[in-house]
């Protein structure tokens, strides 16, 4: 799928970007794999691990998705773009709203324009469960970004560029996630719990990369792909990481939900179910759902269907949680 292609990933030095780069280099032979990010230190550190001496096809490109001209230069000759750059910390976005808008919304618009005008073939944008019925600014900016990428398929007109979105839940061990925070806090003997009822969708980095690659292969343009992944209770996670720790209920942070949603009732009428994922199709009348069903199969979801972390049919067991986090981390002092 990616052999001989020029591939670029925005936010390429983030948790997802690094793992995506490693897996693509292991599995495929791209003509070029361009790591696009704004942090020169992270690029320097990543280069030490994945440099041109071992991988002659890798390139490091400093730039910001807010900079339209830089994107036009970076996208020249690129076939596939994975858009992973975002400001994603909920409290930071609440306190610095315009910065989140500049990166997550205006940056998305810049990626779309550059991809169309430079003749990129496929673009996959990474989203989040917080974009479904958002209550915080991060989720709202990602919902706006999702809408932009879906609409971009019509916006591109006669150009060949096609856009789709991947939406999934919390990533185990990613920067800023609760797992490394709990691992650090357990030394104090107390783990802060925002709400004992809280549930979250859970996915590993490798599963996230795999789902993006699969979605890249099956996309026709306009879909929001949602993987079927397990849920967990935050209290269960705390018991696995710090079985001897006391749980201290501290209350929800601004913009935080008790449960997360990935497919809401209002999207149900446009959603198709497959064995291991859902596909939310565009709501515009010009979208031919019958043709899509005929070509790709799938089962229409019932009216009022919702895919939420508290009503999920898949739940992580203690053993599965331990395996996802990693026994070596749990046993470390």
N, C-alpha and C positions, 0 to 999 in steps of 0.2 A: 504493500500500500504506500509506503513512504520511500521505497528504494528509488534512488535517482532523483528524488524531489528535493527542493529547497524548502526547509521548514523553519519557521520562526516562532518563538514563544515569548510573549510579553510577560513581565514579572518572572523571568526565567531563573532568577536566583532565590526565589521563595521556596518554601517546602515542596510544593507541588512541582514547580519548575525544575528543581534539581532532580527529583525522582523521575519526572517525565524524560528529562535529558538522558539520564542513566539508562532507562529502559529502552528508549529509542536507539541509542548507540549500541546497546547489547543485541537488539532484535532486528534492526533494519540497517540499511546502508544508504542514508540520505546523501545527496550531493553536498548539501550544506545544512547544518543545524545551528541556527543563530539564536543566541541567548541575549535577549533584549531586556535591560533593566537600568535603573537610574543610580544604583549604588555601586560605586567603583570598588569599595572594600569587599563587598560580597562577591563581586566578579573576580577580584584577585584571589580570594579564598577558594572559589569554585574552580578557577583556572588551575590552581595547584593540584586539585583532585582530577579534573577533566581538562587537560591541556591539549594543544595541537600536536605535541610530540607523540601522544598515544592515540589521538583522534584528529587526524589532519583535516577532517571536514567540519570541525566545530569552530564557531566564530563568536566573539563577545562584542556586543554593540551597546555602548552607553547611550541611554536616551530615556525620555519620559513620554508616556502616552498623551500627556497634556500638550506636547510639542508636535504639532501637525507636520511641520516641515521635516522634522527628524524621522517621523514615521514614514513619510514619503520616500526618504532616502533609504531607510532600513528595509522597506517592503519591495524595493526594486528587484525583480527577478524571483520573488518568493512565490511558491506554489500553495503552501498551507500555513495558516496562522492559528496558533492556540493563544487565546487572549486570557491570561491568568493574572494580569496586573490589576490590583485594587487596593484601596484603603478599606480594611475589613474589621478593624477593632471597633466594636459597638460603642463603648464609652468615648473613645477618641473622636468618632464620627459625630456623636451627640454634642461634643464640646467644640468641634471644629467643622461645622456643617458644610461651609463653602468649599473647604479642602476636599471633602468626600465627593461633593458634586463635581468639582473640577476633574478629579481622577476617574471616578466611577461612571459619570454620565457624559461629560464633555470628552473625556478620554475615549469612551466607547464610540462616540460619534466620529472622533478622529480616526480610530482604527477602521471603522466602516468606510469612510471616504477614501482613506489611503488604500485599503484592500481593493475597492472597486476600481479606482483610477490606476492602480499598478497591476491589475489583472490577476490578483490572487484567485485561485480556484475555490478553495474551501476555507472557511473560518469557523472555529468552534470557540464560543465564549463560555467561561466558567461562571456559574451563578451559585446561589446558596438557598437553603430552605427558608432563610429569613426574607426572601423576596416574595414569598407567598403570603398574602394578607399581612403586609409589613406593619410593625408598630414602632420601628426605630428607623433612624435616617439611613443607616447602612442598608437595611432591607429595602427601603424606598428607592435608594439610588440604584440598587441592583435590579429591582423590578423595572425601573425606567430603562436601565441598560438592556434588560431582556427584551423589552418592547422595541427598542431601537434595532437590536440584532434581528428580531423576527421580521420587522417591517423592512429591513434593509434588502430583503429578497425582492420586494416590489420596487424599492428605491433604486436598485441596481439596473433596472430596465433590461436592455438587451445585452448587458455585460454578463460575463460567465460566472461571476462570483456568487457563491452560495453561503448562507449563514445559518448556523444552528446554535443552540444553547444546551449546556449540561448543568443540571441543578441537583446538588446532593447535600448531605448533612455534615455534621462535625467530623473533622479528620483527626484520627488518633495521632497524638504526638506532634501535630503541626504547631508552628510558633504561635503562642498566644492561646492555645487550647487549654482545657482544664487538666489534662493528664500531667504535663510537666509541672503545672502549678501545684497539683495535689502531691506529686512526688517530692517537691521541694518543701511543702508545708507539713508533711507528715512527721518531720523531725521535731516539730513543735508539740506534737501530741494532739493537735486540734485541726480538723478540716472544716472550713467554712462552707455551709450549704445555703444557697440562696432561698430555696423552697423545697421541702421534703417531697413534694408531689412531682417535681420537675422530671421530664423525660426528654431524651434527645435521640435523633437518628445518628448512627455511627458507621463510619467507613474508614478503611485504612488507606494510606497513600497509594499503595500498589493497586488496590481495588479502584481508587479514583482514576489513576492513570489508565488502567485497563478499560474502564467504562468510557473514558474520553476517546481512546483509540477505537473501540467498538462503535461508538457514536459517529466518529469521523468516517468510518467505513460505510455505515448504513444511512447516513443523512442524505436527504434530498434538498433540504433547505427549508427553514421555517419552524422546525420542531424544537420543543423544549424536552430534552430527554431526562427522565427521572429514574434512577435505579431503585430496585426493590432491595432495601437494606434493613438490618435489624435496628430495633430501639433498645434503650436501656434506661433505667432509673438512675438519677445522679447519686442517690443514696447507695445503690448497689456498687457503683463505681468507687465511691468512697470506701466501702467495706473491703473491696478487693485491694485497693492501694494502701489503705491504712487500717487494717482490721482491728488494731488496738487503739486507734485514735478516737477521740470524742468528736461528734459532729455538732457543730455550732451553727444554728440557723441565723443568718445575718440579713435576710431579706433580699428581694430582687433588686438588681441594678437598673438604672434608667434604660428603658427600651428593651427589656428582657422579657421573654414569654415563659410561661410555665411549660407549655408544650409547643413543639414545632410542627409546621405544616409544609408539605411539598406539593400536594395537589388539592386545591380548594373546591368547594361545591360549585362555584361559578365557572371553574375550568372543566368540570366533569363532562359536560356535553361535548367538549372538543378533545377529550382524552381517550386514547386507545391503550389497552392493556396487552402486554406481552408476557412471556414466561418469567423474565427477570427484570423487566423495566416497564415504565409508562412513557407514552409520547403525547405531550400536549401539542395539538395542532393549532395553527393560526385561526383566530376567530373571524377573519375577514371573509366576506361572501365569495370572493374570487377563488378561495382555496377549495380544490376538488377533493373532498374527503372520500367519496366513493372510489375515485381513481387511486387514491393513496391506499385504501383498504384492499383493493384488488391487487395492487402491486406488492404491498408489504404485509398484508394480513393484519392481525390484531383483533381485539374484541372491544367494541365500544363500552365505555364505563356507564353504569346506571346513573340516572339523574339523581343528583344529591350526593354522589360519591365524594369522599374526601380521604386523602392519604395523610394521616397525622401520626405523630410519634406516640401518642397515648392509646390509639386504637389500632396500632400496627399488629399484624398477626405474627410477626417475627420478633423475638426477644432474645437478647444475648444472655447466655448462662454465665455463671461465675467462671467456669473453665474457659469459655470462649473469650470473656473479657480479659482474663489472665493471658491468654494466647495472643490477643490483639495488642495488648500493651507491651508484652515481652517479659518472660520470666526473669531475664537478667536485670531488667529495670526494677522489677518488684522486689528482687532479692538484694539490690544494691543498698549500701548504707547511706 
